[in-house]
Amino acid sequence: MSGRTEERLRETAAAIGETVRPHDIPALRLNQSHRQFAPSPSQYARWRGGRWLIPLVAAASVAALVTGVVVVGQVLHIRLSPSHQHPGPSSAASGPVQLPYGTPKFMVTSLGGRGAVSATATGQLIARIPPPVNGFVIEGIAASQGDRMFVLAGQGPHDAVEFFRVLLGANGKPGHAARLPGPSVRLHAPISSDGRIFIPVAISADGDYLAYAISRQLLGDAASRPATITVVRLADGASHTWKLWPAGRTQISELSWAKGGQLSWIGVIGDATVANGSVARHRGDELSVAMVLGTALPGRSLTVDSRLVSYGWLSESATGKSSVLDGPVAGVIARDGETVAAQILTRHGTRSKLVVMSAADGQIIRVLLDGPRSSRADPASIDGDSLLFTLSQRHVHPSPRYVCGHLALAKLSSANIVPLPFEIYCSTTWPGLPFLYAW
């Protein structure tokens, strides 16, 4: 899935001019140990997530920083579609893509708030997803393991954020959307996004828990209100919410589940620093972070109940734009909870990498992509060994509307990368409609 913040990477590909050589990538061995997540009712007081995650992260470097729009994925990337129609198969694809074993067959996408199911190998539209209720616009998509269960997050009537579960048949056809239980999420102002923002959302692999974060763009007084992650137990609607202290730049941009009740989240924390390996409040500083929340913990603090995986300092330019000097801007955790596939910026924000890092300490285990082709990587979903991300074009020719990348899959165990027949559009003159996706 994809889209995220107030600012996003646009022309980093043109600035960070390097190519990717598969033979330069070393082998990766993933630890396959598993831990079951089965908290008791007494342990559970929790939460859940969506997808307008947007760390204010953009590359402050040789490339131009451009105001970004919401896209499903994480970090601040822009996925702009050329029209109000769901894009068909890529014109670059001469036939079906040969998908590696275990790749999800179907992908759920949203363009301008309207959902659809497409075939991963061909990009062909299988079916459109009717709005579950009148006026509903999709602003977040999450997938459970196995490409059959999806959650749609968005605004319905009366400025309420609602969540619906959609099950796909063996042929990819969507069934009737069912509203998920949980507390009502009412916005405090009559704000309508017209499907142009992203609500970070995630559903656990077993389909039992939902997590979401409400975008600060939906809050009229975001600087005075704490950013939150809420987890909902779908069996009975019981929920638990964790909070960050209020700060103007704070934004949770991406959520993903692992076994053992671990919830990975990517975001920007304002008025924060790192002391003794933990995030602490400190006025004036800002961090871009990758953290893992222990959802069985009974607390209410996102910094206390989460362990810090990786972080980078943010820097503000004279124009008021924020950029990550070095650190994570997007990422999703593997189901086993051992690793995180992340996009990171290095060399003071001048270089982008797509990496596999340890979820325990943030150490890089493997580099999947290094250089301009990873400038919009925005890893969005992991299903088994298959990572869904955006592969930037080798060469782009900016115009009012142009192809700046393709969706692609990366095999975490082999670093094999396969472009998929889904084009990602950018524009030099208009933001366009956000293109969200997940498998």
C-alpha positions in Angstrom: 0.0 0.0 0.0 1.2 3.5 -0.2 1.2 7.4 0.5 2.2 9.6 3.4 3.0 13.0 4.7 3.4 16.7 4.4 6.4 16.2 2.3 7.8 13.5 0.1 10.6 12.3 -2.0 10.0 13.3 -5.6 13.1 13.7 -7.7 15.6 12.0 -5.4 16.1 9.5 -8.2 17.5 12.2 -10.5 19.7 13.4 -7.7 21.1 10.1 -6.3 22.5 8.8 -9.5 23.6 5.2 -9.1 22.4 1.9 -10.4 21.8 -1.4 -8.7 23.9 -4.5 -9.5 22.3 -7.8 -8.3 25.7 -9.5 -8.0 26.7 -6.9 -5.4 24.0 -8.0 -2.9 25.2 -10.6 -0.4 23.1 -13.5 0.8 20.6 -13.2 3.7 19.7 -15.8 6.2 16.5 -15.1 8.2 15.8 -16.6 11.6 12.6 -18.4 11.3 11.8 -18.7 15.0 8.2 -18.0 15.9 6.4 -17.0 19.0 2.6 -17.2 19.3 0.6 -14.1 20.2 -2.2 -15.1 22.5 -2.7 -12.5 25.2 -5.3 -13.2 27.8 -8.2 -10.8 28.3 -6.5 -9.4 31.4 -3.4 -8.6 29.4 -5.2 -6.9 26.6 -5.9 -3.2 26.7 -4.9 -2.2 23.2 -4.9 -0.7 19.7 -4.8 -0.7 15.9 -3.6 1.2 12.7 -4.1 2.8 9.3 -2.2 4.5 6.5 -1.6 8.2 6.0 1.7 7.6 7.8 4.0 10.2 6.8 7.2 10.9 8.5 8.0 14.5 7.5 10.9 12.8 5.9 12.2 13.9 2.6 15.7 13.8 1.2 17.6 17.0 1.8 20.1 16.6 -0.8 21.0 17.1 -4.4 17.4 16.4 -5.4 14.5 18.7 -5.1 12.3 18.3 -2.1 8.7 18.6 -3.2 5.5 18.8 -1.2 4.2 15.3 -1.0 0.8 13.7 -1.0 -0.5 10.7 0.8 0.5 7.3 -0.5 0.2 3.9 1.0 3.5 2.6 2.1 5.6 4.5 4.6 8.0 7.4 4.5 7.0 10.3 2.4 6.6 9.1 -1.1 4.3 10.2 -3.8 2.3 7.9 -5.9 0.3 9.9 -8.3 -2.1 8.5 -10.8 -2.8 10.1 -14.1 -6.6 9.8 -14.0 -9.6 8.8 -11.9 -9.6 5.4 -13.4 -7.8 2.4 -11.8 -4.6 2.0 -13.8 -4.5 -1.0 -16.1 -1.5 -3.2 -16.6 1.8 -1.4 -17.3 2.5 -0.5 -20.8 6.0 -1.8 -20.2 4.8 -5.3 -19.6 4.6 -7.5 -22.7 2.9 -10.4 -20.8 2.3 -11.8 -17.4 5.2 -11.5 -14.9 6.6 -14.8 -13.8 6.0 -14.6 -10.0 8.3 -16.4 -7.6 6.7 -19.2 -5.6 4.7 -17.9 -2.7 3.9 -14.4 -4.1 0.4 -13.3 -3.4 -1.9 -13.7 -6.4 -4.0 -10.7 -5.7 -3.5 -7.1 -4.8 -6.0 -4.7 -3.4 -5.6 -1.1 -4.5 -7.3 2.2 -4.1 -7.2 5.3 -6.4 -8.8 8.4 -5.2 -10.6 6.5 -2.5 -12.1 3.8 -4.7 -11.1 0.2 -4.3 -10.3 -2.6 -6.7 -8.8 -6.1 -6.8 -6.1 -6.7 -9.4 -4.0 -9.7 -10.5 -0.5 -9.4 -9.3 1.1 -11.1 -12.3 -0.8 -9.1 -15.0 -2.1 -6.0 -13.3 -5.5 -6.7 -14.8 -8.5 -5.6 -12.9 -10.4 -8.5 -11.4 -13.2 -6.5 -9.7 -14.0 -3.2 -8.2 -14.9 -2.9 -4.5 -18.2 -1.1 -4.0 -18.2 1.5 -1.2 -19.3 -0.4 2.0 -21.6 2.6 2.9 -22.6 5.6 0.9 -20.0 8.3 0.8 -17.2 6.0 2.0 -13.7 6.8 0.7 -10.7 4.5 1.2 -7.8 6.1 3.0 -6.0 3.0 4.2 -5.6 -0.7 3.2 -4.1 -3.6 5.2 -3.7 -7.2 4.3 -3.5 -10.3 6.4 -1.3 -13.3 5.6 -2.4 -15.2 2.5 -3.8 -12.5 0.2 -7.5 -13.3 1.0 -8.3 -10.9 4.0 -8.1 -7.2 3.6 -9.2 -4.2 5.8 -10.3 -0.9 4.3 -10.0 2.2 6.5 -11.6 5.5 5.6 -14.2 8.2 6.2 -17.8 7.4 6.0 -20.8 9.7 6.6 -20.7 12.2 9.4 -16.9 12.5 9.4 -16.5 9.2 11.2 -13.5 6.9 10.5 -14.7 3.4 9.9 -13.1 0.0 9.2 -14.4 -2.8 7.0 -13.1 -6.3 6.4 -13.2 -7.8 2.8 -12.6 -11.4 2.1 -11.6 -12.5 -1.4 -12.7 -15.7 -3.1 -10.3 -18.2 -4.7 -10.8 -16.2 -8.0 -10.1 -12.9 -6.3 -13.6 -11.6 -6.3 -14.4 -9.6 -3.2 -17.2 -10.6 -0.9 -19.5 -8.3 1.1 -17.6 -5.8 3.2 -18.3 -6.2 6.9 -17.9 -3.4 9.4 -15.4 -4.2 12.1 -16.2 -3.8 15.8 -14.4 -1.3 18.0 -14.8 2.2 19.4 -16.2 4.9 17.2 -13.6 7.2 15.7 -15.1 10.6 15.4 -13.2 13.5 14.0 -13.4 16.8 16.0 -13.9 19.0 13.0 -16.0 18.6 9.8 -13.0 17.8 7.7 -13.3 15.8 4.5 -10.2 14.5 2.8 -11.8 13.4 -0.5 -9.6 10.4 -0.3 -6.4 12.4 -0.5 -4.9 11.4 2.8 -3.7 8.1 4.3 -4.7 6.4 7.5 -2.1 3.9 8.7 -3.8 0.6 9.4 -2.7 -3.0 10.0 -4.3 -6.4 10.7 -2.6 -9.2 12.5 -1.6 -12.4 10.5 -4.4 -14.3 12.2 -7.0 -11.6 11.5 -7.7 -11.2 15.2 -6.4 -7.7 15.9 -6.6 -4.4 14.1 -4.3 -1.4 14.7 -4.7 2.1 13.4 -3.3 5.6 13.8 -5.3 8.8 12.9 -3.5 11.2 10.6 -2.6 14.6 12.0 -4.0 16.0 8.7 -7.4 15.0 10.0 -7.0 17.0 13.1 -7.5 20.7 13.1 -5.3 21.3 16.2 -2.7 18.6 15.7 0.0 20.4 17.6 -2.0 20.3 20.8 -3.3 16.7 20.5 -1.2 13.5 21.1 -0.6 11.1 18.3 -2.0 7.7 19.1 -2.0 4.1 18.0 -5.1 2.1 18.9 -5.4 -1.7 18.8 -8.8 -3.4 18.7 -9.5 -7.1 19.5 -12.0 -8.0 16.8 -13.7 -10.8 18.7 -15.3 -8.3 21.1 -14.2 -4.8 20.0 -12.1 -4.3 23.2 -9.4 -1.6 22.5 -6.3 -0.1 24.0 -4.6 3.2 23.0 -1.0 4.3 23.3 0.0 8.0 23.0 2.8 10.3 22.2 3.2 13.8 23.8 1.7 16.5 21.6 4.1 18.2 19.2 3.5 20.0 15.9 5.6 17.7 13.6 4.7 14.4 15.3 3.1 11.9 12.8 2.7 8.1 12.8 3.0 7.0 9.2 3.1 3.2 9.0 2.0 0.1 11.0 2.7 -3.6 10.5 2.2 -6.7 12.7 4.5 -9.5 13.6 4.0 -12.6 15.7 4.2 -12.3 19.5 2.0 -9.3 19.6 4.6 -7.0 18.1 3.5 -4.0 16.2 6.0 -2.1 14.2 5.5 1.6 13.7 7.3 4.2 11.7 6.9 7.9 12.4 8.3 11.3 13.3 8.4 12.4 16.9 8.6 16.1 17.7 10.4 17.5 20.8 12.3 14.2 21.2 15.8 12.9 21.6 17.5 9.6 22.3 19.0 9.0 25.7 20.4 5.6 26.9 18.9 3.8 23.9 15.3 5.1 24.6 13.3 8.0 23.2 12.9 10.9 25.7 11.2 14.2 25.6 13.4 17.1 24.6 12.1 20.4 23.3 13.4 21.5 19.9 14.7 18.2 18.5 12.9 15.9 16.1 13.4 12.2 15.3 12.4 9.9 12.5 12.0 6.5 14.2 11.3 2.8 13.6 9.9 1.2 16.8 8.2 -2.0 17.9 5.3 -1.8 20.3 4.6 -4.7 22.7 0.9 -4.8 22.6 0.5 -7.1 25.6 1.9 -4.4 27.8 -0.7 -2.6 29.9 0.8 0.9 29.6 -0.3 4.0 27.7 3.0 5.5 26.5 4.2 4.7 23.0 7.8 5.5 23.9 7.8 3.5 27.2 6.1 0.4 25.7 8.0 0.4 22.4 11.6 -0.6 21.8 13.7 1.6 19.5 14.9 -0.2 16.4 16.4 2.6 14.4 16.3 6.4 14.3 17.5 9.5 12.5 17.6 13.2 13.4 15.5 15.6 11.4 16.8 18.9 10.1 14.7 21.9 9.1 15.9 24.1 6.2 15.4 27.8 5.8 12.3 27.1 3.7 10.7 25.2 6.6 11.0 21.8 5.0 12.1 18.9 7.2 14.4 16.2 6.0 16.0 13.2 7.6 19.8 13.4 7.9 20.3 9.7 8.4 17.7 7.1 9.5 14.5 5.3 8.6 11.7 6.8 6.6 9.5 3.7 5.9 9.4 0.1 6.9 7.4 -3.1 7.6 8.2 -5.9 10.0 8.4 -9.5 8.9 5.8 -11.9 10.4 8.4 -13.7 12.5 9.3 -10.4 14.2 13.0 -10.9 13.6 13.6 -8.4 10.8 12.3 -5.1 9.4 12.4 -4.3 5.7 13.1 -0.5 5.7 13.9 2.4 3.5 16.7 4.4 5.1 18.5 7.6 4.2 22.3 7.8 4.7 25.1 10.3 4.0 23.1 13.2 5.4 20.1 12.4 3.4 21.8 12.2 0.0 21.5 8.4 -0.5 18.6 6.0 -0.2 18.7 2.3 0.6 16.2 -0.5 0.9 17.5 -2.8 3.5 16.7 -5.7 5.8 17.6 -4.8 9.4 17.4 -6.6 12.7 14.2 -5.8 14.6 16.2 -6.1 17.8 18.9 -3.5 17.3 18.5 -2.0 13.8 21.7 -3.5 12.5 21.6 -3.9 8.7 21.6 -7.6 7.7 21.3 -7.1 4.0 21.0 -4.3 1.4 18.4 -5.1 -1.2 18.7 -1.9 -3.2 21.2 1.0 -2.9 20.9 4.3 -4.8 18.4 6.1 -7.0 16.2 3.0 -7.8 15.4 2.9 -4.1 14.5 6.6 -3.7 10.8 5.9 -3.6 11.0 2.4 -2.2 8.4 2.9 0.5 8.0 -0.8 1.5 4.3 -1.4 2.0 3.5 -5.0 2.7 5.2 -8.3 3.5 3.5 -11.6 2.8 5.8 -14.5 3.8 9.1 -13.9 2.0 7.6 -11.4 -0.5 8.1 -7.6 0.1 5.9 -5.1 -1.9 7.7 -1.9 -2.6 8.2 0.8 -5.3 11.1 0.5 -7.8 12.1 3.9 -9.2 12.8 4.3 -12.9 16.4 4.2 -14.1 15.8 7.3 -16.0 12.9 9.8 -15.6 11.9 12.7 -17.8 9.8 14.9 -15.6 6.7 16.4 -17.2 3.2 17.4 -16.0 2.6 13.6 -15.7 5.2 10.9 -16.0 6.0 7.4 -14.8 8.4 7.6 -11.9 8.4 3.9 -10.9 6.7 0.5 -10.8 5.5 -1.6 -7.9 7.9 -4.5 -7.4 8.5 -7.5 -5.2 11.7 -8.4 -3.4 12.3 -11.9 -2.0 13.9 -11.3 1.4 15.7 -14.6 1.4 17.3 -14.2 -2.0 17.2 -10.5 -2.8 15.6 -11.4 -6.1 13.7 -8.3 -7.4 10.8 -8.5 -9.9 9.1 -5.4 -11.3 5.3 -5.7 -11.4 3.0 -4.4 -14.0 1.7 -1.5 -11.9 3.0 2.0 -12.9 3.5 4.7 -10.4 2.9 8.2 -11.7 4.3 11.5 -10.5 3.7 15.1 -11.7 5.6 18.3 -11.7 2.5 20.5 -11.5 -0.3 18.7 -9.5 -0.5 16.3 -6.6 -3.0 14.0 -8.2 -4.9 11.3 -6.4 -3.2 8.9 -3.9 -2.7 5.3 -5.1 -2.9 2.9 -2.2 -2.1 -0.8 -2.3 -1.4 -3.9 -0.2 -1.1 -7.7 -0.6 
